[in-house]
Amino acid sequence: MISLRYDKFLDLRGLDCPIPVVKAREEIGRMAVGEVLKVFATDRDSYKNFQGWAQAAKDIVLVAQGAESKDGTTFFIHYIRKTLYPSRGEPSTGDG
């Protein structure tokens, strides 16, 4: 079982993808930089969908993923950290 520090938790078991990623993205948008969101999902596609979101997004890092079984049901655990937009050497839009 994965046990990491987290600041907020979403129980999205029973929802089919892409809804877990959509709900997690909404919650991350309300979180502060550095905070970690823990998500439970039962859709096995959530594993790869969270990985794809983390690769495409500019403001998150997928810290860890895992799977756990309880009472005959497998659920997937995702830990996502809110980050600053990375600096990519893009031109400044300010006067300086």
Contacts in CASP RR format, 6 or more apart in sequence:
PFRMAT RR
TARGET T0000
AUTHOR 0000-0000-0000
METHOD contacts of the structure
MODEL  1
MISLRYDKFLDLRGLDCPIPVVKAREEIGRMAVGEVLKVFATDRDSYKNF
QGWAQAAKDIVLVAQGAESKDGTTFFIHYIRKTLYPSRGEPSTGDG
1 68 0 8 1.000
2 64 0 8 1.000
2 65 0 8 1.000
2 66 0 8 1.000
2 77 0 8 1.000
2 79 0 8 1.000
4 36 0 8 1.000
4 38 0 8 1.000
4 63 0 8 1.000
4 64 0 8 1.000
4 79 0 8 1.000
5 36 0 8 1.000
6 36 0 8 1.000
6 37 0 8 1.000
6 38 0 8 1.000
6 79 0 8 1.000
7 31 0 8 1.000
7 35 0 8 1.000
7 36 0 8 1.000
7 37 0 8 1.000
8 27 0 8 1.000
8 31 0 8 1.000
8 35 0 8 1.000
8 36 0 8 1.000
8 37 0 8 1.000
8 38 0 8 1.000
9 37 0 8 1.000
9 38 0 8 1.000
9 39 0 8 1.000
9 40 0 8 1.000
10 20 0 8 1.000
10 23 0 8 1.000
10 24 0 8 1.000
10 27 0 8 1.000
10 37 0 8 1.000
10 38 0 8 1.000
10 39 0 8 1.000
10 40 0 8 1.000
11 40 0 8 1.000
12 19 0 8 1.000
12 20 0 8 1.000
12 23 0 8 1.000
12 24 0 8 1.000
12 39 0 8 1.000
12 40 0 8 1.000
12 41 0 8 1.000
12 46 0 8 1.000
13 40 0 8 1.000
13 41 0 8 1.000
13 42 0 8 1.000
13 73 0 8 1.000
13 75 0 8 1.000
14 41 0 8 1.000
14 42 0 8 1.000
14 43 0 8 1.000
15 23 0 8 1.000
15 41 0 8 1.000
15 42 0 8 1.000
15 43 0 8 1.000
16 43 0 8 1.000
16 45 0 8 1.000
17 41 0 8 1.000
17 43 0 8 1.000
17 45 0 8 1.000
17 46 0 8 1.000
17 49 0 8 1.000
18 49 0 8 1.000
20 39 0 8 1.000
20 41 0 8 1.000
20 43 0 8 1.000
20 46 0 8 1.000
20 49 0 8 1.000
20 50 0 8 1.000
21 46 0 8 1.000
21 49 0 8 1.000
21 50 0 8 1.000
21 53 0 8 1.000
24 37 0 8 1.000
24 39 0 8 1.000
24 50 0 8 1.000
24 53 0 8 1.000
24 78 0 8 1.000
24 80 0 8 1.000
25 53 0 8 1.000
25 57 0 8 1.000
27 37 0 8 1.000
28 37 0 8 1.000
28 59 0 8 1.000
28 60 0 8 1.000
28 80 0 8 1.000
28 82 0 8 1.000
29 59 0 8 1.000
29 82 0 8 1.000
31 37 0 8 1.000
31 82 0 8 1.000
32 82 0 8 1.000
33 82 0 8 1.000
33 83 0 8 1.000
33 84 0 8 1.000
34 81 0 8 1.000
34 82 0 8 1.000
34 83 0 8 1.000
35 81 0 8 1.000
35 82 0 8 1.000
36 63 0 8 1.000
36 79 0 8 1.000
36 80 0 8 1.000
36 81 0 8 1.000
36 82 0 8 1.000
37 79 0 8 1.000
37 80 0 8 1.000
37 81 0 8 1.000
37 82 0 8 1.000
38 77 0 8 1.000
38 78 0 8 1.000
38 79 0 8 1.000
39 46 0 8 1.000
39 50 0 8 1.000
39 77 0 8 1.000
39 78 0 8 1.000
39 79 0 8 1.000
39 80 0 8 1.000
40 75 0 8 1.000
40 76 0 8 1.000
40 77 0 8 1.000
41 75 0 8 1.000
41 76 0 8 1.000
41 78 0 8 1.000
42 73 0 8 1.000
42 74 0 8 1.000
42 75 0 8 1.000
42 76 0 8 1.000
43 76 0 8 1.000
44 74 0 8 1.000
44 76 0 8 1.000
46 76 0 8 1.000
46 78 0 8 1.000
47 65 0 8 1.000
47 66 0 8 1.000
47 67 0 8 1.000
47 76 0 8 1.000
47 78 0 8 1.000
50 62 0 8 1.000
50 65 0 8 1.000
50 78 0 8 1.000
50 80 0 8 1.000
51 62 0 8 1.000
51 65 0 8 1.000
53 60 0 8 1.000
53 62 0 8 1.000
54 60 0 8 1.000
54 61 0 8 1.000
54 62 0 8 1.000
54 80 0 8 1.000
58 85 0 8 1.000
58 86 0 8 1.000
59 82 0 8 1.000
59 83 0 8 1.000
59 84 0 8 1.000
59 85 0 8 1.000
60 80 0 8 1.000
60 81 0 8 1.000
60 82 0 8 1.000
60 83 0 8 1.000
61 80 0 8 1.000
61 81 0 8 1.000
61 83 0 8 1.000
62 78 0 8 1.000
62 79 0 8 1.000
62 80 0 8 1.000
63 79 0 8 1.000
63 80 0 8 1.000
63 81 0 8 1.000
64 77 0 8 1.000
64 78 0 8 1.000
64 79 0 8 1.000
65 76 0 8 1.000
65 77 0 8 1.000
65 78 0 8 1.000
65 79 0 8 1.000
66 76 0 8 1.000
66 77 0 8 1.000
66 78 0 8 1.000
67 74 0 8 1.000
67 75 0 8 1.000
67 76 0 8 1.000
67 77 0 8 1.000
68 74 0 8 1.000
68 75 0 8 1.000
68 77 0 8 1.000
69 75 0 8 1.000
END
